Amino acid sequence: MHELSIALSLIEGAEEHMKRLGEPRVVAIHVKVGPLSGVVPDALLFAYGVACEGTMLEGSRLAIEHSPVLIHCSHCDRATAPESLQSMTCSVCGHPPARVVQGEELELVALEVEE
């Protein structure tokens, strides 16, 4: 379960940032997760809860924003959602995409702190 190592990395990064800010209480960590990131959101939520115990983030929550997959089609020059994640073809013209534009991300978006 690599979600535990991801949760630990998120906590470590947040704690470093908190120390620079004078150690405010973190209410939530906001992350963006795409379906092509290889991360299982429910597993990450569980791992985060376990990994927070005994840290500066104990009692905080993990807020996950789901990022949809978008592909850029070089044939019709559009960024669209694919027909399906299994075929990854353009939903407009049916051609394979030139590249994935969105949906692979796993990024820390924000720390929500108590004032």
Secondary structure, DSSP 8 states (H G I E B T S, - for coil): -THHHHHHHHHHHHHHHHHHTT---EEEEEEEE-TTSS--HHHHHHHHHHHHTTSTTTT-EEEEEE---EEEETTTTEEE-BS-TTT--BTTT----SEEEES--EEEEEEEE--
